[in-house]
Amino acid sequence: MGVEPEEWRTPSRQLLTLRRLEVGVPALAVAVLLAVAGATSGGNSAAYGFAAASLVVGALLLRFVGRRYRSWGYAEREDDLLIRRGVMFARLSVVPYGRMQFIDVTAGPLERAFGLATVRLHTAAAATDARIPGLEREEAARLRDSLAELGEAQAAGL
Amino acid sequence: MSTPRPEGWQRLHPLSPVVRGGRATIAIFIVLIPIAFGRDTLGNEIPQFVVVAVIALAGFVSWLVTRWRIEGDDLRVETGLLRRQSLRFPLAQVQAIDVVRPGLARMFRVAELRLRMAGSSGATARLAYVAEHEVEPLRDQLLALARGARLDEGLAATDSDSEPEPAQPEEHVLATVGTAPLVASILLENWWIVAVLVGLLAGFAVSPHRVGDLLGGGGFIWALTMVTFVWRRFNQQYRLTVAEGPDGLHLRGGLIALTAEVIRPGRVQAVRLVEPALWRPLGWCRLEVDVAGKQRRKGEGEAQRGQLHVLIPVAGRSIGMELVDRLLPDRPRELSPPPPRVFWKSPFRYRALSWGRSETCVATTTGRLRRVTNWVPLEKVQSLRHVQGPVQRRLGLASIHVDTAGRTVHATLRDRDTAEATRALADLTDLARAARRRPALA
């Protein structure tokens, strides 16, 4: 019983690298700045403390980002697309192909640098929140085309 | 079906710009009155006169360049002088047709025809305004065409070989709302507004000075907004009547602005029964339906934008349920409550939560003080979501959201046992798929 498929497909490993950089670089930068400020103001221990705290927070975020990356998954079933995500709030969406109105493929500057794209599905319901981030560009294009085809074949009226 | 109409392009009623101007028209008359009665010399009034003339000319031109016609299965509207627009509305996608008559329109005996279309853009075709005696036949014709177009596409199998002649639509009145219960229900639902107003009046009797200061400091505008809000609802829901016709549910009502709407069968996305806290001792309820497309567009009142189509503003619970049965004959009869440990997560909502399903319909209830019951026909389900938050995980619970095309109905199977939620997600997915396919097979 249940809708869980045997196999989940996951976003590209590149997404994990991107997300790690997104939290790691700022945390490191803050730590370095604080350490430099502490050194120049003559060994201010509070500044060193904050620098260390920044590193610890960064490390925790890195772990969390890893868990969140692993929570992403999608599966193309016969009649619908499954998308799961979220660590704290675990979500699993079921979007029937026949209900899809249109499909978006977007890629921000950072995503583009890593050769990634986000696929987003829209239904007539505003509450439907179905997106898959961090797909390699060929996979995103393949998914878009296959979803569009399936959507057309199964389209149901409102 | 055969109301003979002249073919080719038609214009709207010549008085349309006057009515559309609404309050502006009234203002213009107020400006013109002193001139007409010669209180002022004409010389002083030339600027006003020029402005009025320009507005009148603009109105006339906009009327002149707007025309419409029925072309096969489409309604075509052309409008605009500089930026010419040609709009085509496929009648097969009509969700509902409303007849709206604001106060001024009633004075001039014209009415607006509003065709609500499907699709997420939710465009509305407006014919504002058409002469009063032409509105009813035109609406019947459009509805007949809409139904015909639908039949051609083979989408409607349910009423395919029933009567094809809606010549004189027979109505069967299902419910109507009296004035006294309506007033009582609005006041009870918005009791805090009433409380504040009564408080102000009482305060005024005790120390007029203080209250005067309060009203001066922005309180007056606030009070006025509240009164307008209550008044709007009264105006809109006054003597609202629901009737069942061959082409769908007919809604009529209104005090100053009369509206008449037809909701076609099979277009209802969700049904909602609301019982505000103070109504419950009286056993009253309100029944609302959600129809695809944007509900309230500009010009329909800000306060109404987020609201659903009200079928009955106030009625006894038994009458409400009777109407629900009519809309959804196969609604789930038994609702099951959540496991007792949900009390620790939602102590206020716990007693109100429940859900149930039949082969074609899912029902959920929720609400802390205000009880809300939602019904969603499974063939209208857009997507399903299984969500588990941190507290729910600790308690072994999960929620399932049923997404519909409307924006205001949130049918949620809240806080169910994890195993039950998983099973429900699978069942609902399968049933929704079967429900979607059924009309195509029949």
Interface residues (C-beta under 8 A of the other chain):
Chain A: M1 G2 V3 D79 D80 M88 F89 A90 R91 L92 S93 V94 V95 P96 G98 R99 Q101 H122 T123 A124 A125 A126 A127 T128 D129 A130 A156 G157 L158
Chain B: Q95 A118 G119 S120 L155 R267 Q269 A292 E379 K380 V381 Q382 S383 L384 R385 H386 V387 Q388 G389 P390 R393 H401 D403 T404 A405 G406 R407 H410 T422 R423 L425 A426 T429 A432 R433 R436 A440
